[in-house]
Amino acid sequence: AIHSLKLSRNHVDWHSVDEVYLYSDATTSKIARTVTQKLGFSKASSSGTRLHRGYVEEATLEDKPPQTSHIVFVVHGIGQKMDQGRIIKNTAMMRDTARKVEEKYFSNLATHVEFLPVEWRSKLTLDGDTVDSITPDKVRGLRDMLNSSAMDIMYYTSPLYRDELVKGLQQELNRLYSLFCSRNPEFEEKGGKVSIVSHSLGCVITYDIMTGWNPVRLYEQLLQKEEEELEERWMSYEERSLLEELYITKQRLREIEERLHELKASTISKPPVLKFKVENFFCMGSPLAVFLALRGIRPGTSGSQDHILPRAICNRLLNIFHPTDPVAYRLEPLILKHYSNISPVQIHWYNTANPLPYEHMKPSFLNPSKETTSAPEPESTSAVPSPTTSPVMVRRHYGESITNIGKASILGAASIGKGLGGMLFSRFGRSSAPPQNLETGKDGPEGDEKKATTVGSPPLPHSSSGFLEPTVELEHRIDFELREGLVESRYWSAVTSHTAYWSSLDIALFLLTFMYKQDQEETDKSNLDTM
């Protein structure tokens, strides 16, 4: 060889300008080369891989990658300390599934959506190793797993470490955005958009960053309520005078703090919390609804997303969950209470032919015959449409399990026995009185309607098909539910569903559908404006 290059596990030999071979330095490869060379074969023909320069096809202008019009920051939840780098692998899986969906459904578009992982946990110090030092040695593996995963929730609810978690995610989001824009200067110039996909606890932290929620404000509100309650109850003259002095002092302190904040604001312009506007906020397996409920948010009457997340901060909020995910909760009943009895929108399967657009789906009741206690009437129920064309299938309650199925089978057997007994009794019994339901002359169809209304009805007006009549509705649906598999075990899904979002083709299609739809609408609008 005229030249040789040593690598970590390989080496390259140049025998001539166009004759270059790569060799492995593994022990088995060295033995094979020695044996074959003793048999008279050359080193190159024995175990080398020939390297070639050049190209297979000549490049064209159309070969360049499509322009990135939308970036998606993927934020992880708990457990990142236990498995460092997991969010990078999960984002890679989501990116690969999105590429498959793009090739199948969006190949005619010249734009591109890029997914970027946001790893915020590993850079935080928090309490150092204090928790590890107080952890008992027995069942150490299980304890370490809990310390590396569930402890993140306790850190976030702690007033001492909460700000560190919030600042860690906020700084990482801004750093990645600045880095991406520095490498892609045309992104901001051409109006590139940013969306966030958060998982588990990451949804709560991202929400707090966007809204600027702080527990100190809640504490101040509670103190103010206590002061008002103290003023209302009876107290002695001395106690009242002391409380008045305390009230005047606190009021004076607030005035000084406000003047200090105004002075600082006049000298230093406060930068925005995030350097970008969030177009879509996708929550996956999110406990955000529980946190909001514990913070005192209650249902309103407007049906607007602004009740929990203003549109000025984020254009669209979407809550994605698997029906058996034990960590996920619904957000829509926090805006309008009656949506607790309205089923979430079911996400289309990846291979659904001609799916109905999500904005055209009508809301339907989760349990239309919830209060009905009489025998089932299969004739009155409407035929269930195909899942490939149905807007939302009427589903049973999430908590239904194998015990319910067993109970249903027992009740079914009992009803069959009851029916057979009734037939025999009517055939051979002594009584010849006609049954009541045969008197159609008096009741007729009107009587049937009266009976149907008295059996039990849902609290809201609805049609016979289970869809809502016109009433107060949400401006946009927020809760979107993955469809369960036909042979899926709910017990097993409860264990695996919380981490199964990353590789789902259904979710990848759902995300791209919303992002590309918004880009297409804005393109059409700009074309109309120019015309």
ABEGO torsion letter per residue (X at the ends): XABBBBBAABBBBBABAABBBBBBABAAAAAAAAAAAAAGBBAAAAABBBBBBEBABBBBAAABBBBBABBBBBBBBBGAAABBGAAAAAAAAAAAAAAAAAAAAAAABABBBBBBBBBAAAABAEAEAAAAAABBABGAAAAAAAAAAAAAAAAAABAAAAAAAAAAAAAAAAAAAAAAAAABAAAAAAGBBBBBBBBEAAAAAAAAAAAGBBAAAAAAAAAAAAAAAAAABBBBAAAAAAAAAAAAAAAAAAAAAAAAAAAAAAABBBBBABABBBABBBBBGBAAAAAAAAAGBBBBAAGBAAAABBAAABABBBBBBBAABAABBBAAAAABAAAAABBBBBBBBAABBGBBBAAABBBBBABAAAABABBBBAAABBBBBBAAABABBBBBBAABBAAAAAAAAAAAAAAAAAAAAAAAAAAABABABBBAAABAAAAEAAAAAAAAAAAEBBABBBBAAGBBBBBBBBABBABBBBBBBAABBAAAAAAAAAAAAAABAAAAAAAAAAAAAAAAAAAAAAAAAAX
